[in-house]
Amino acid sequence: MAKSSTILVKLVSTADTGYFYVAKRNPRQLTEKLEFRKYDPRVRKHVIFKESKIK
């Protein structure tokens, strides 16, 4: 059986709160890094979340 091509990535808040989301990404189809504007409950605002590796 073939392995799944999607990988898990961590979306870290740019507000330096340490809050993060986990998302799936297919590196074959989407080659650039993910960047979303999502809600950070620690600062109670929408901020930009950037992709980083899960350690």
PABANU-132703 format. One line per field, with one value per atom (N, C-alpha, C): x, y, z; atom name; residue number from 0. Coordinates in Angstrom, 1 decimal, always signed. Layout:
BEGIN
x (X;...)
y (Y;...)
z (Z;...)
atomo (CA;...)
num (NUM;...)
This chain:
BEGIN
x (+0.8;+0.0;+0.9;+0.5;+1.3;+1.2;+2.2;+2.2;+1.4;+0.9;+0.2;+1.2;+0.9;+1.8;+1.7;+0.7;+0.6;+1.4;+2.0;+2.8;+2.1;+2.3;+1.8;+2.8;+2.3;+3.2;+2.5;+3.4;+2.9;+2.8;+1.7;+1.5;+1.7;+2.8;+3.2;+2.8;+2.3;+1.8;+3.0;+2.8;+3.9;+3.8;+2.8;+2.7;+3.6;+4.4;+5.3;+4.6;+3.4;+2.7;+3.0;+3.5;+3.8;+2.5;+1.5;+0.3;+0.5;+0.0;+0.1;-1.1;-1.2;-2.2;-1.4;-2.0;-1.4;-2.3;-1.6;-2.3;-1.6;-2.3;-1.7;-1.4;-0.3;+0.1;+0.7;+0.4;+1.0;+2.2;+3.4;+4.6;+4.8;+4.1;+4.3;+3.5;+2.3;+1.4;+1.6;+1.9;+2.1;+3.5;+4.4;+5.8;+6.2;+5.4;+5.7;+5.2;+5.7;+5.3;+3.9;+3.2;+1.9;+1.9;+1.0;+0.8;-0.6;-1.2;-2.6;-2.8;-3.9;-4.3;-5.4;-5.1;-6.0;-6.1;-7.0;-7.2;-6.2;-5.6;-4.7;-5.4;-5.9;-6.7;-5.8;-4.5;-3.7;-3.6;-3.6;-3.7;-5.1;-6.0;-7.4;-7.5;-6.7;-6.7;-6.5;-6.7;-6.3;-4.9;-4.0;-2.6;-2.2;-1.0;-0.5;+0.2;-0.1;+0.6;+1.4;+2.7;+3.6;+4.0;+4.3;+4.6;+6.0;+6.1;+7.4;+7.3;+8.4;+8.4;+7.9;+7.3;+7.0;+8.2;+8.6;+9.8;+9.4)
y (-1.2;+0.0;+1.2;+2.3;+3.5;+4.4;+5.1;+6.0;+7.3;+8.0;+9.2;+10.3;+11.1;+12.2;+13.4;+13.5;+14.7;+14.6;+15.8;+15.9;+16.8;+16.6;+17.5;+18.7;+19.9;+21.0;+21.8;+22.6;+23.4;+24.8;+25.5;+26.9;+27.7;+28.5;+29.2;+30.6;+31.2;+32.6;+33.5;+34.6;+35.6;+36.6;+36.5;+37.3;+36.9;+35.8;+35.2;+34.8;+34.2;+33.7;+32.2;+31.6;+30.1;+29.3;+30.0;+29.3;+28.8;+27.6;+27.0;+26.2;+26.0;+25.1;+24.0;+22.9;+21.8;+21.7;+21.6;+21.5;+20.5;+20.0;+19.0;+19.8;+19.3;+19.9;+18.9;+19.0;+18.1;+18.8;+18.3;+19.0;+18.9;+17.9;+17.8;+18.9;+19.2;+20.1;+21.5;+21.7;+23.0;+23.2;+23.8;+23.8;+25.0;+26.1;+27.2;+26.9;+27.7;+27.5;+28.1;+27.5;+28.0;+29.3;+30.1;+31.3;+31.7;+31.7;+32.0;+33.1;+33.8;+34.8;+34.1;+33.7;+33.0;+33.6;+33.1;+33.7;+33.1;+34.0;+33.7;+34.0;+33.0;+33.4;+34.0;+33.9;+34.5;+36.0;+36.5;+38.0;+38.5;+37.5;+37.8;+38.6;+38.2;+38.9;+37.9;+38.3;+37.5;+38.0;+37.1;+37.3;+36.4;+36.6;+35.7;+34.6;+33.4;+32.1;+31.6;+31.3;+30.8;+29.4;+28.7;+27.2;+27.0;+26.0;+25.5;+24.0;+23.3;+21.8;+21.4;+20.2;+19.6;+18.9;+19.2;+18.5;+17.3)
z (+0.0;+0.0;+0.0;-0.7;-0.9;+0.4;+0.7;+1.8;+1.4;+2.3;+2.1;+1.7;+0.8;+0.4;+1.2;+2.1;+2.9;+4.1;+4.6;+5.8;+6.7;+8.0;+9.0;+9.2;+9.3;+9.6;+10.7;+11.4;+12.5;+12.0;+12.3;+12.0;+13.3;+13.4;+14.6;+14.5;+15.6;+15.6;+15.5;+14.7;+14.6;+15.8;+16.7;+17.8;+19.0;+18.8;+19.8;+21.1;+20.9;+22.1;+22.3;+21.3;+21.4;+21.0;+20.6;+20.2;+18.7;+18.4;+17.1;+16.7;+15.4;+14.8;+14.1;+13.8;+13.0;+11.8;+10.6;+9.3;+8.5;+7.5;+6.5;+5.3;+4.6;+3.4;+2.5;+1.2;+0.2;-0.5;-0.2;-0.7;-2.2;-2.8;-4.3;-5.0;-4.5;-5.2;-4.7;-3.4;-2.8;-2.3;-3.1;-2.8;-1.9;-1.8;-1.0;+0.4;+1.4;+2.8;+3.0;+3.9;+4.3;+5.1;+4.9;+5.7;+5.8;+7.0;+7.1;+8.2;+8.0;+9.1;+9.9;+11.1;+12.0;+13.4;+14.2;+15.5;+16.5;+17.3;+18.4;+19.7;+20.5;+21.7;+22.8;+22.7;+23.8;+23.7;+22.5;+22.3;+21.9;+21.7;+21.3;+20.1;+19.0;+17.7;+16.6;+15.4;+14.2;+13.9;+13.8;+13.4;+12.3;+11.7;+10.7;+11.4;+10.9;+11.3;+10.2;+10.5;+9.4;+9.7;+8.7;+8.7;+9.3;+10.2;+10.7;+10.8;+11.0;+11.1;+12.5;+12.5;+13.8;+14.3;+15.5;+16.1;+16.9)
atomo (N;CA;C;N;CA;C;N;CA;C;N;CA;C;N;CA;C;N;CA;C;N;CA;C;N;CA;C;N;CA;C;N;CA;C;N;CA;C;N;CA;C;N;CA;C;N;CA;C;N;CA;C;N;CA;C;N;CA;C;N;CA;C;N;CA;C;N;CA;C;N;CA;C;N;CA;C;N;CA;C;N;CA;C;N;CA;C;N;CA;C;N;CA;C;N;CA;C;N;CA;C;N;CA;C;N;CA;C;N;CA;C;N;CA;C;N;CA;C;N;CA;C;N;CA;C;N;CA;C;N;CA;C;N;CA;C;N;CA;C;N;CA;C;N;CA;C;N;CA;C;N;CA;C;N;CA;C;N;CA;C;N;CA;C;N;CA;C;N;CA;C;N;CA;C;N;CA;C;N;CA;C;N;CA;C;N;CA;C;N;CA;C)
num (0;0;0;1;1;1;2;2;2;3;3;3;4;4;4;5;5;5;6;6;6;7;7;7;8;8;8;9;9;9;10;10;10;11;11;11;12;12;12;13;13;13;14;14;14;15;15;15;16;16;16;17;17;17;18;18;18;19;19;19;20;20;20;21;21;21;22;22;22;23;23;23;24;24;24;25;25;25;26;26;26;27;27;27;28;28;28;29;29;29;30;30;30;31;31;31;32;32;32;33;33;33;34;34;34;35;35;35;36;36;36;37;37;37;38;38;38;39;39;39;40;40;40;41;41;41;42;42;42;43;43;43;44;44;44;45;45;45;46;46;46;47;47;47;48;48;48;49;49;49;50;50;50;51;51;51;52;52;52;53;53;53;54;54;54)
